[in-house]
Amino acid sequence: MNHAAAPLAYQVIPSDHARSDAQREALLAGELGFGRIFTDHMVSIQWDKAHGWHDAQVRAYGPLALDPAAAVLHYGQEIFEGIKAYRHADGSIWTFRPEANGERLQRSAARLALPQLPVAEFVESLRQLIAIDHGWVPSQPESSLYFRPFMIATEAFLGVRPAQAAGYYVIASPAGAYFHGGVKPVGIWLSRDYARAAKGGTGAAKCGGNYAASLLPQQEAYANGCSQVLFLDPVEGRYIEELGGMNVFLVYRDGRIVTPALSGSILEGVTRSSILQLARDRGMQVEERKIAIDEWMQGVASGEISEVFACGTAAVVTPIGQLKGKDFAVGDLDAPAGAVTMAIRRELTDIQYGRVPDRHGWMVRLR
Ligand SMILES: *Cc1c(COP(=O)(O)O)cnc(C)c1O
């Protein structure tokens, strides 16, 4: 159904308990962490089969009223996005490739049988939240305002079929620099017992269900002193796919940079595609293909692979120092982050924070 030719008209209902400027400044000056503090407002837009998208609001951040029979609570019909707002030195506020996130939200919606929000409405929802909550975009180095757009099936019906009512929301959380005291390589746990996604499943969609499936192996990673899990392909258990929430790159000593080809069960990261472009710009030989786990282990052991890193919006680029499994460990956690990893990280954040020209037209001004 496409009723939404005209842009949605927003009703803006300012919060009657928004924090004062002084309270907000005090919070922003402290330890921000990630996903702990939320701004004063949120966006909500409703959808139902009869009316399409309607009832767009900016209103006080607060609990949602959901019928206990809402489909999301029973059948997990939920998708989300992650995108940041960056404050530039002149005070202006920008975001990075929002159309790419809006298009991915549409693909996720299609897979989870949820309605598709027009991409222009996705971008507008970020703009609407910034219009009222711009004071929450922090200005400390490497800090940002993390938007969490999400969509849930709200219809109160226990029959198993796509819900005929849904809600789209955007909340936002000021986020501090991911790494304190410099970027430090992390250890990664190779999961052999679990997969995050199946062939024909929802691995390519950004949905909560994929994360639910990754939590138990994630716990195993923590128990083994690692910070994230590496998942292998769900069919043969032989090829590397991605981490629970980040894509992976291998850097070869001969100047190649390699990442797993999109397989249908890998989430197509906006950071991944941006890094592929930046690597091409640097004249590196870029390969998207199947990578056997043995290639990683042997390549690191022989020195042919000189650097490994993970990437995603939240942490941008994270060097991987070591890969560990039940009976092996390759790499060196104490070695410094690689030069290519750090140069790519630097270039991407320089573009995002407006420190270098945006030659690909990736930045969109929100305010
Ligand atoms: C969000 C996400 C990523 C990274 O995507 P970006 O667009 O770069 O933030 C990678 N893997 C999974 C499973 C994700 O959910």
The ligand as a Tripos MOL2 file, in Angstrom:
@<TRIPOS>MOLECULE
LIG
   15    15     1     0     0
SMALL
NO_CHARGES

@<TRIPOS>ATOM
      1 C1         24.5990   -3.2150   12.0580 C.3       1 LIG1
      2 C2         25.4140   -4.4330   11.8200 C.ar      1 LIG1
      3 C3         26.6720   -4.3890   11.1930 C.ar      1 LIG1
      4 C4         27.3650   -3.1040   10.8290 C.3       1 LIG1
      5 O1         26.6300   -2.3020    9.9560 O.3       1 LIG1
      6 P1         26.9700   -0.7450    9.8390 P.3       1 LIG1
      7 O2         25.9620   -0.2520    8.8560 O.co2     1 LIG1
      8 O3         28.3480   -0.6410    9.3600 O.co2     1 LIG1
      9 O4         26.7980   -0.1750   11.2030 O.co2     1 LIG1
     10 C5         27.3150   -5.5850   10.9430 C.ar      1 LIG1
     11 N1         26.7810   -6.7750   11.3100 N.ar      1 LIG1
     12 C6         25.5800   -6.8480   11.9120 C.ar      1 LIG1
     13 C7         25.0470   -8.1650   12.2960 C.3       1 LIG1
     14 C8         24.8670   -5.6850   12.1930 C.ar      1 LIG1
     15 O5         23.6830   -5.7810   12.8100 O.3       1 LIG1
@<TRIPOS>BOND
     1     1     2 1
     2     2     3 ar
     3     2    14 ar
     4     3     4 1
     5     3    10 ar
     6     4     5 1
     7     5     6 1
     8     6     7 2
     9     6     8 1
    10     6     9 1
    11    10    11 ar
    12    11    12 ar
    13    12    13 1
    14    12    14 ar
    15    14    15 1
@<TRIPOS>SUBSTRUCTURE
     1 LIG1         1 GROUP 0 **** ****
